[in-house]
Amino acid sequence: MKSRILPASGLALITAIGLAGCGGGGSENTIQTSNTTMGQELMDLDKSRQQGLIDDKEYEKAKKEILKRYN
């Protein structure tokens, strides 16, 4: 009788471990997209400079990166 209980409990354990990694936690994969335009990015960047969040050197570097991304 013990020989039947042991394999059944072992099978249950293996099944439980296998199901634990199958997305049973309810997590979902999502893709986020951005509809920000080049103009909006440049305006936001300029606003950051005006507020003193970035200096002129950082502004110019980021501006070049934005322009490069859209061209």
N, C-alpha and C positions, 0 to 999 in steps of 0.2 A: 504494500500500500504506500509506503514511503517513496518507493521508486516512481510512482505516478505523481505524487505531490511535488516532489523536487523538480522534475522537468517542467511541470505546469507553472510553478512559481518562477522558475528560471525564464521561461518563455514570457511570462507577464513582465518580468523585470526588463528583459531585452526589448519588448514592445514599448514599454514606458520610456526607456532611454531613447529609443528610435523616434518616438513621437515628440519628444521634448525639443528636438531640433527642426521640426517641420513647420514652424511658423504658428504654433498653437498659442503663442502669446498675443495674437491679434495685431502685431505690428504690420504696417503696410509700407511698401516702397512708393515714394512719391518723387516726381520730377518737378522742380520749380523752374519756371521760365521768367525772364525779365523783359518787360516791354519798354525799358528805359531807352530814350533816344540819345544820340550823341549830344544834342543841344541841351537836354536836361542834365546829363552828366557834367557838361562843362559849366552850366549854371550852378549846379550843386557844388562843384569844385571851387568856383569863384566865391560863392557864399562862404565856404569853409575858410578861404583865404581872408575874406573881409572880416570874419569873426575871430580871426587870429588862431584858428585851429591848426593851420598849416602855414609855413612861411613861403616866400616867393620861389625859393629853389624847389621846394616840394611841389608847389603849384605847377611850375613849368615842367617838371618831370612827369607828373600825373597827367597833365594836359597832352604831352607828347604821346603817352601810352594810350590815352583815349582816342586821339586822332589816328594813331597807328592801327588800333583795333577796328575802326570803321572804314579804313581805306584799304 
